């Protein structure tokens, strides 16, 4: 994925529920801190973590030795 270069690109890359958090933080950010805030949000928008979670949220994850159904059979 290419690097996000504008505030509009950053907003467009975020999930809908995160846009309002971005807007609120941006509105309260001091001008001197703006580059760091934008860099952090741009990183969040391009790291692919959300896409990873949505495509294979539990693939390869082992939750335990037995299920609740197995537990009930042994009681």
KEVODREN-887680 format. One record per residue: x, y, z of N, C-alpha, C in turn; residue in one letter. Coordinates in steps of 0.1 Angstrom, whole numbers. Example, Ala and Ser with C-alpha at 12.3 -4.5 7.8 and 13.67 -1.06 7.14 Angstrom:
2
NODE  n_c1  n_c2  n_c3 ca_c1 ca_c2 ca_c3  c_c1  c_c2  c_c3 resn
NODE   132   -57    78   123   -45    78   132   -33    78    A
NODE   128   -22    71   137   -11    71   129     0    79    S
END
This chain:
75
NODE  n_c1  n_c2  n_c3 ca_c1 ca_c2 ca_c3  c_c1  c_c2  c_c3 resn
NODE     8   -12     0     0     0     0     9    12     0    X
NODE     5    22    -7    13    35    -8    11    43     4    X
NODE    21    52     6    21    61    18    10    71    16    X
NODE     2    74    26    -8    84    26    -2    98    27    X
NODE    -6   107    19     1   120    18    -8   132    22    X
NODE   -21   130    22   -30   141    26   -39   137    37    X
NODE   -45   147    44   -55   145    54   -67   137    49    X
NODE   -71   141    37   -82   134    30   -79   119    28    X
NODE   -67   116    24   -63   102    22   -63    94    35    X
NODE   -58   101    45   -58    94    59   -72    91    63    X
NODE   -81   101    62   -95    99    66  -101    88    58    X
NODE   -99    88    45  -105    78    36  -100    64    39    X
NODE   -88    62    45   -83    49    48   -88    43    61    X
NODE   -94    52    69   -98    47    82  -112    41    82    X
NODE  -114    31    91  -128    25    92  -137    36    97    X
NODE  -150    35    93  -160    46    96  -160    50   110    X
NODE  -159    40   119  -160    43   134  -148    51   139    X
NODE  -137    51   131  -125    57   136  -124    72   130    X
NODE  -131    75   120  -130    88   114  -134    99   124    X
NODE  -144    97   132  -148   107   142  -137   109   152    X
NODE  -130    98   156  -119   100   166  -108   108   159    X
NODE  -105   105   147   -95   112   140   -98   127   139    X
NODE  -111   130   135  -115   144   134  -114   151   148    X
NODE  -118   144   158  -118   150   172  -104   153   176    X
NODE   -95   144   174   -81   146   178   -75   157   169    X
NODE   -78   157   157   -72   167   148   -77   181   152    X
NODE   -89   182   156   -94   195   160   -88   201   172    X
NODE   -83   192   181   -77   196   194   -62   196   194    X
NODE   -56   193   182   -41   191   181   -35   205   179    X
NODE   -24   208   187   -16   220   186    -9   219   172    X
NODE    -8   230   166    -1   231   153    13   224   153    X
NODE    20   226   164    34   221   165    34   205   166    X
NODE    23   200   171    22   185   172    15   178   160    X
NODE    10   186   151     3   181   139    11   171   131    X
NODE    24   173   128    31   162   120    31   149   127    X
NODE    33   148   140    33   136   148    20   129   148    X
NODE     9   137   150    -5   131   150    -8   125   136    X
NODE    -5   133   126    -9   128   112    -1   116   109    X
NODE    12   116   113    20   104   110    15    91   117    X
NODE    10    93   130     5    82   137    -8    76   130    X
NODE   -17    86   127   -29    81   120   -27    75   106    X
NODE   -17    81    99   -14    75    86    -9    61    87    X
NODE    -1    59    98     5    45   100    -7    36   103    X
NODE   -16    40   112   -28    32   115   -36    29   102    X
NODE   -37    39    93   -45    37    81   -39    28    71    X
NODE   -26    25    72   -19    17    62   -12     5    67    X
NODE   -14     2    80    -7   -10    85   -13   -23    81    X
NODE   -26   -23    77   -32   -35    72   -38   -44    83    X
NODE   -37   -39    96   -41   -47   107   -56   -50   107    X
NODE   -64   -39   104   -78   -41   104   -82   -51    93    X
NODE   -76   -50    81   -79   -59    70   -76   -73    74    X
NODE   -65   -75    81   -61   -88    86   -71   -94    95    X
NODE   -76   -86   105   -86   -91   114   -99   -94   108    X
NODE  -103   -87    98  -116   -89    91  -115  -101    82    X
NODE  -104  -105    76  -103  -116    67  -101  -129    74    X
NODE   -93  -130    84   -91  -143    91   -89  -141   106    X
NODE  -100  -137   112   -99  -134   127   -94  -145   136    X
NODE   -97  -157   133   -94  -168   142   -86  -179   135    X
NODE   -81  -177   124   -73  -188   117   -60  -191   124    X
NODE   -59  -204   127   -47  -209   134   -46  -206   149    X
NODE   -57  -201   155   -57  -198   169   -63  -210   176    X
NODE   -56  -215   187   -61  -226   195   -66  -220   208    X
NODE   -79  -223   211   -85  -217   223   -84  -226   236    X
NODE   -82  -238   234   -81  -247   246   -82  -262   241    X
NODE   -80  -270   251   -80  -285   248   -93  -291   246    X
NODE  -104  -285   252  -117  -290   249  -128  -279   249    X
NODE  -139  -282   242  -149  -272   241  -159  -273   253    X
NODE  -168  -264   254  -178  -264   265  -187  -276   263    X
NODE  -189  -281   251  -197  -293   249  -190  -305   255    X
NODE  -177  -306   252  -170  -317   258  -170  -317   273    X
NODE  -169  -305   279  -169  -304   293  -182  -309   299    X
NODE  -194  -305   293  -207  -309   298  -208  -325   298    X
NODE  -202  -331   288  -203  -346   287  -196  -353   298    X
NODE  -186  -346   304  -177  -352   314  -182  -349   328    X
NODE  -192  -341   329  -197  -338   343  -208  -347   347    X
END
